[in-house]
Every structure is written in C-alpha cells, then in structure tokens.
C-alpha cells in the first residue's frame, strides 16, 4: 500500500531533476541527490499519502495557507515539530540546508531563493 506513494515520490523527484536539467537554468536544482534520498527515507512516508491529514507534495491547495505563514515559519515547524509531525520530521541526520531545501520542495516553492525571499 505504501509502495505506490513512494514510487510516485521517486517519479516526481526524477521528473523534477530532468526538468531542471532540460531547462538548462543557471540556478541549482532545489533538491539534490542527497535531499532526494532523504525525502524518500523521511518525508515521503507522510507527504505522499493523501487522506492522513498531512499536506501532500504537489497539492497547491493544501499548501496555500501554510505558505502564507512564511517560509521561515514552515522551517521552524519542521525543526521544532508541529501538530503530528515530530521534530526534524524524523530526520535527525539532516543538516539545516537539507531541511530548508526539503521544506521548499515539499511546499512547492520554485527555488530555495524564492522561498527565502517570500516569493510565491
């Protein structure tokens, strides 16, 4: 049952990586290989499973209100834990950069810079 959402997450990460490479953008990808592995290990268990009360990767409607709180608030919720999410989102080995990139990715920001600048 969990296998399908994890495959979906892997497919999403693959497409995101291809898209960034195909565009030939000067900016670095939002998440790298390390963060993609972390996403699969720590984040996908909840953020690709609709119906469990967790905002799902790619669902702009679920993220709209959360994004209005600001990127730094989302990062703080991740670090400190929030509602049912444990501190660090179960990623005790994540660096600050990992967490910031993963939050930006999962919340649907176009780039880490856009997230940090408060862009939609």
C-alpha positions in Angstrom: 0.0 0.0 0.0 2.8 2.4 0.8 4.8 1.2 -2.2 2.7 3.2 -4.7 3.2 6.6 -3.0 6.9 6.0 -2.7 7.1 5.2 -6.4 5.1 8.3 -7.1 7.6 10.4 -5.0 10.5 8.8 -6.8 8.9 9.6 -10.1 8.3 13.2 -9.1 11.9 13.6 -8.0 13.1 12.1 -11.2 10.9 14.4 -13.3 12.0 17.5 -11.3 15.6 16.6 -11.9 15.1 16.1 -15.6 13.1 19.3 -15.9 15.9 21.4 -14.3 18.5 19.8 -16.5 16.4 20.2 -19.6 15.8 23.9 -18.9 19.5 24.5 -18.6 18.8 27.0 -15.9 21.7 28.8 -14.2 20.2 28.2 -10.8 21.0 25.0 -8.9 18.2 22.4 -8.5 16.0 22.9 -5.5 17.0 19.5 -4.1 20.0 17.4 -4.9 20.6 13.7 -4.8 21.2 13.8 -1.0 17.9 15.5 -0.4 16.0 13.2 -2.8 17.2 10.2 -0.8 16.2 12.0 2.5 12.8 12.7 1.0 12.3 9.0 0.3 13.6 8.0 3.7 12.0 10.6 6.0 9.4 12.7 4.2 7.6 10.5 1.7 6.1 8.3 4.4 3.6 11.1 5.2 3.8 13.7 2.4 2.7 11.5 -0.5 -0.2 9.8 1.4 -3.4 11.7 0.8 -6.1 11.5 3.5 -3.9 11.3 6.6 -4.1 15.0 7.5 -0.7 15.9 6.1 -0.2 18.4 3.3 0.7 16.3 0.2 3.6 17.1 -2.1 2.3 18.8 -5.2 -1.1 19.8 -3.8 -1.0 23.6 -4.1 -4.4 24.0 -2.3 -3.2 22.2 0.8 0.0 24.3 0.9 -1.5 27.7 0.1 -2.5 28.6 3.7 0.7 27.1 5.1 2.8 29.1 2.7 1.0 32.3 3.8 2.6 31.8 7.2 6.0 32.3 5.6 8.9 30.0 4.7 10.7 30.6 8.0 7.6 29.5 9.9 7.4 26.3 7.9 11.1 25.6 8.6 10.6 26.3 12.3 7.6 23.9 12.4 9.9 21.3 10.8 12.7 21.8 13.2 10.6 22.1 16.3 7.8 19.7 15.3 4.3 20.8 14.7 0.9 19.2 15.2 1.6 15.5 14.5 5.0 16.0 12.8 7.9 15.1 15.1 10.9 17.5 15.5 13.1 17.4 12.4 10.4 15.5 10.6 12.1 12.2 11.7 15.4 13.3 10.0 17.8 13.5 12.9 20.7 13.4 10.4 19.5 16.3 8.3 21.6 19.5 8.0 20.0 22.9 8.1 20.5 23.2 4.4 18.8 19.8 3.9 15.7 20.8 5.9 15.4 24.2 4.2 15.6 22.7 0.7 13.2 19.9 1.6 10.7 22.3 3.1 10.9 24.5 0.0 10.5 21.5 -2.3 7.6 19.9 -0.4 5.8 23.2 0.0 6.0 23.8 -3.8 8.4 26.8 -4.0 10.1 27.3 -7.3 13.5 27.6 -5.7 15.2 28.0 -2.3 15.9 31.6 -3.2 12.2 32.2 -3.9 11.2 30.6 -0.7 13.7 32.7 1.3 12.6 35.9 -0.4 8.9 35.1 0.2 8.0 34.7 -3.5 5.0 32.5 -4.4 
